[in-house]
């Protein structure tokens, strides 16, 4: 089992920045691919970004490329999502997730954080 605990989100103005973190406990964090997903009201949960175990492989959704950065610190068992140039349409509940294989599909991820609300105001 892997337990994922996310930091608080927040309210930020458009154009601002926010960093989310997700800390793992249980099994060896460095064994897992990590990802962030988000779900806006009335929409399905969608892929935001993923990172492999050694941080030399990353992938982002087109909508966040150039604005969001995913990173991890295996010594701290933590994955981060740095969000810059935030837009109103980035408003959603954000989830971190862990998987034992590379994927951008939420169905591949076995372990999930509790979710955190990010609200971007205009």
C-alpha positions in Angstrom: 0.0 0.0 0.0 1.0 3.6 -0.7 -0.6 6.4 1.1 -0.5 9.8 -0.6 -1.2 13.0 1.4 -1.5 16.3 -0.5 -0.8 19.8 0.6 -3.5 22.3 0.7 -4.5 24.1 -2.5 -5.7 27.6 -2.5 -7.2 30.6 -4.1 -5.0 32.6 -6.5 -5.6 35.3 -9.1 -5.2 34.6 -12.7 -1.6 34.9 -13.7 -0.4 33.8 -10.3 1.5 30.8 -9.2 0.9 27.9 -6.8 2.9 24.8 -5.8 1.2 21.6 -4.8 3.0 18.8 -3.0 2.1 15.2 -2.4 4.0 13.1 0.1 4.0 9.3 0.1 4.4 6.7 2.8 4.2 3.0 2.8 6.1 1.2 0.0 9.2 2.6 -1.7 8.3 5.9 -3.3 11.1 5.7 -5.8 9.7 2.6 -7.4 6.6 4.4 -8.7 5.7 6.6 -11.6 3.9 9.7 -10.3 1.3 11.9 -11.9 -1.1 14.7 -11.3 -4.7 14.7 -12.5 -7.5 17.3 -12.1 -11.2 17.3 -12.1 -13.3 20.4 -12.7 -17.1 20.5 -11.8 -19.1 18.5 -14.3 -16.0 17.2 -16.1 -14.1 13.9 -16.1 -10.8 13.6 -14.3 -8.1 14.6 -16.7 -4.3 14.1 -17.0 -2.1 17.0 -16.0 1.5 15.7 -15.9 3.5 12.6 -15.1 7.1 11.9 -14.1 9.1 8.7 -14.0 11.1 7.3 -11.2 14.4 9.0 -12.0 12.9 12.3 -13.1 14.4 12.1 -16.6 11.0 11.4 -18.1 8.1 13.8 -17.9 5.0 14.4 -19.9 2.3 17.1 -19.7 -1.1 17.8 -21.0 -1.1 20.3 -23.9 -3.2 22.7 -21.8 -0.5 23.1 -19.2 2.7 22.7 -21.2 5.0 25.6 -20.6 3.2 26.7 -17.5 3.2 23.7 -15.1 6.2 21.7 -14.0 6.2 18.3 -12.3 9.1 17.3 -10.1 9.9 14.8 -7.4 12.3 14.4 -4.5 12.8 10.7 -3.8 14.7 11.4 -0.6 11.6 13.3 0.7 9.1 10.9 -0.8 7.4 13.9 -2.4 6.1 14.9 -5.8 5.4 18.5 -6.7 3.4 20.4 -9.2 4.5 24.0 -9.8 1.8 25.9 -11.5 2.6 29.3 -13.1 0.6 31.7 -15.2 -2.6 30.2 -13.8 -5.8 30.6 -15.7 -9.4 30.6 -14.6 -9.8 27.3 -16.5 -7.2 25.7 -14.3 -9.7 25.7 -11.5 -10.3 22.1 -10.4 -9.6 19.6 -7.7 -6.1 18.3 -8.2 -5.1 14.7 -7.4 -1.7 13.1 -7.2 -1.4 9.4 -8.1 1.1 6.6 -8.1 1.4 3.7 -10.6 3.9 0.9 -11.3 3.9 1.6 -15.0 4.1 4.7 -17.3 0.7 6.0 -18.2 -1.3 9.1 -18.7 -4.6 7.2 -18.1 -6.1 7.5 -14.7 -7.2 3.9 -14.8 -3.5 2.8 -14.6 -3.0 4.6 -11.3 -3.6 2.5 -8.2 -3.0 5.0 -5.4 -4.5 8.4 -5.1 -4.1 11.4 -2.9 -7.2 13.0 -1.2 -7.5 15.8 -3.7 -7.0 19.5 -3.2 -9.0 22.4 -4.5 -7.3 25.0 -6.6 -9.4 28.0 -7.5 -8.2 30.7 -9.9 -10.1 34.0 -9.9 -10.2 36.5 -12.7 
